[in-house]
Amino acid sequence: MSYPRRRSSRSKTRQRALRLARLPPCRFPVTLRHSIRASVFFGSFVASSAAPVSDLVDRRVVDVVLVGEDTSAATHGFDGREVSRGSLHGQTFRQTRAWMHLSLKTFDDTRVTVAYACIGADTLGRAAPLQFELVVEDSVLATPTLALALGESATTEVSVPFSLTRGKTSIAVLIRARGGRSPAVRELRTIQDHHELYLASTPPLGAPR
């Protein structure tokens, strides 16, 4: 009496790998700390890489609002008080002597960075220091002071505590002037880091693609 030949675990692993190879690339978000060493064995093929977390990060701009453009601002729920609008070298901006508010999209599962871009808009050419508060979800995260010459630009990033954004797909960002008018704000962005675990179909880090 003959029995069906039993497949070895190695053969099963290879068959599974071949099935996966025919599927579109998949991404699995994971929490990484410091570094990761991943080895995937498909038959005799081994994909192995050791790299710092920063090498495995996909940094994405999630949302952008052009603060000085009416359509973009309206789409992002713009509101404010004592706000003025201007343009310099083709770049529009808004300033406030009180506050202005916008809502930006986010992913709900990773830490958010808010970036703001300002431009020097004093037509007298003075680089007077202007101070404001950056408020995210009712929490003051920064009180920067900028002194920009006419036409000079500066972009700053502020990391938002995950406790303020966890589970949210949009966040409220408030610019609040302190002791006068705020700097001329051109743009706001939300940026998030996505940590990815790569499958064997992805070339090892540093390998030519």
C-alpha positions in Angstrom: 0.0 0.0 0.0 1.4 3.4 -1.0 0.8 6.6 0.9 0.8 10.2 -0.5 4.2 11.8 -0.2 4.3 14.2 2.7 5.6 17.6 1.9 8.4 18.9 4.0 8.0 22.1 5.9 10.8 23.6 3.7 8.7 22.8 0.6 5.6 24.4 2.2 7.5 27.5 3.0 8.8 27.7 -0.6 5.3 27.3 -2.0 4.0 30.0 0.3 6.8 32.3 -0.7 5.9 31.8 -4.4 2.3 32.6 -3.7 3.3 35.8 -1.9 5.6 36.8 -4.8 2.6 36.9 -7.1 0.7 39.3 -4.8 1.1 43.1 -4.9 3.7 44.5 -2.4 2.2 44.7 1.1 3.0 47.0 4.0 2.7 46.2 7.7 3.0 49.1 10.1 5.1 48.2 13.1 6.5 50.0 16.1 10.3 50.1 15.9 12.8 51.2 18.4 16.5 52.0 17.8 17.1 49.4 15.1 15.7 46.4 13.4 17.2 43.3 12.0 14.8 41.4 9.7 15.5 38.1 8.0 13.1 36.4 5.8 13.8 32.9 4.6 12.2 31.7 1.3 13.8 28.4 0.4 17.5 29.0 -0.1 17.0 32.8 -0.5 17.8 35.0 2.5 17.0 38.7 2.7 18.6 40.2 5.7 19.4 43.8 6.6 20.5 45.7 9.7 19.9 49.4 9.7 18.9 52.2 12.0 15.2 53.1 12.2 15.7 56.3 10.3 16.6 54.2 7.2 13.3 52.4 7.4 11.1 55.5 7.8 8.8 56.7 5.0 8.3 60.4 5.9 5.1 61.7 4.3 3.5 65.1 3.9 -0.1 64.4 4.9 -1.7 67.8 4.3 -0.7 71.3 3.1 -2.5 74.6 3.4 -1.4 77.7 1.6 -2.4 80.1 4.3 -2.6 83.2 2.0 -4.7 81.6 -0.7 -8.4 81.9 -0.1 -9.5 78.6 -1.7 -6.8 76.5 0.2 -7.6 78.4 3.5 -11.3 77.9 3.1 -10.9 74.2 2.4 -9.0 73.9 5.7 -11.7 75.6 7.8 -9.9 79.0 8.1 -11.1 81.4 10.7 -9.5 84.3 12.5 -9.7 87.8 13.9 -7.7 90.9 13.0 -6.2 89.1 10.0 -4.5 90.7 7.0 -3.6 89.1 3.7 -0.7 90.0 1.4 1.6 88.9 -1.4 5.3 89.2 -1.9 7.3 87.9 -4.9 4.3 85.8 -5.9 3.9 84.2 -2.5 0.7 84.9 -0.5 0.6 85.0 3.2 -1.6 86.0 6.2 -0.7 87.8 9.4 -2.8 88.3 12.5 -2.8 90.7 15.5 -5.1 88.2 17.3 -5.4 84.7 16.1 -6.1 82.5 13.0 -7.2 78.9 13.0 -6.9 76.1 10.4 -7.7 72.3 10.4 -5.2 69.9 8.8 -5.5 66.2 8.0 -3.5 63.6 9.9 -3.2 59.8 10.1 -4.5 58.5 13.4 -1.7 56.0 14.3 1.6 57.9 14.3 3.2 61.0 15.7 2.6 64.3 13.9 5.0 67.1 13.0 3.6 70.5 12.2 5.7 72.6 9.9 5.1 76.3 9.3 6.7 78.5 6.7 7.0 82.3 7.2 8.2 85.1 5.0 9.6 88.6 6.0 6.9 91.0 4.9 7.8 94.3 6.4 7.8 96.7 3.5 10.2 99.1 5.3 12.8 96.4 5.3 13.0 96.1 9.0 13.7 92.7 10.5 11.7 93.4 13.7 11.2 90.4 16.0 7.7 89.0 15.9 6.4 86.5 18.4 3.5 84.1 18.3 2.2 81.0 19.8 1.7 77.7 17.9 -1.3 76.0 19.4 -2.3 72.4 18.4 -5.4 70.8 19.8 -5.7 73.5 22.5 -2.1 72.9 23.7 0.6 75.6 23.3 3.6 73.8 21.7 5.9 76.6 20.8 6.3 80.4 21.3 8.8 81.3 18.6 10.2 84.7 17.8 11.1 85.4 14.2 13.0 88.4 12.8 13.0 88.1 9.0 14.2 90.7 6.5 11.9 91.6 3.6 11.6 88.5 1.4 13.5 86.2 3.7 11.9 82.8 4.4 12.1 80.4 7.3 10.5 77.0 7.8 10.3 75.4 11.3 9.0 72.0 12.4 7.4 71.3 15.7 6.8 67.8 17.0 3.3 67.2 18.4 2.9 64.8 21.4 1.2 61.6 20.3 -1.3 61.9 23.1 -2.8 65.0 21.4 -3.4 63.3 18.0 -3.9 59.6 18.7 -7.0 58.4 17.0 -7.6 61.7 15.1 -7.8 62.2 11.4 -7.5 66.0 11.6 -6.1 68.5 14.1 -6.8 72.1 14.9 -3.8 74.4 14.5 -4.0 77.9 15.9 -1.6 80.8 15.3 -1.9 83.4 18.1 0.0 86.7 18.1 1.8 87.9 21.1 2.5 91.6 21.7 1.6 92.8 18.2 1.2 91.1 14.9 2.4 87.6 14.0 4.9 86.8 11.3 3.6 86.4 7.8 2.6 82.7 7.5 2.7 81.3 4.0 2.1 77.6 4.6 1.3 75.0 7.2 2.0 71.2 6.8 1.4 68.1 8.7 4.1 65.5 8.3 4.2 61.9 9.7 6.8 59.1 9.9 5.6 55.7 8.8 7.7 52.7 9.9 7.6 49.9 7.4 8.6 46.2 7.7 9.8 45.1 4.2 9.1 41.7 2.7 11.7 39.7 0.8 10.4 41.1 -2.5 11.9 44.5 -1.4 15.7 44.8 -2.1 17.8 45.0 1.0 18.6 48.5 2.2 21.3 50.1 0.2 21.0 47.7 -2.7 20.4 49.1 -6.2 16.8 49.1 -7.4 
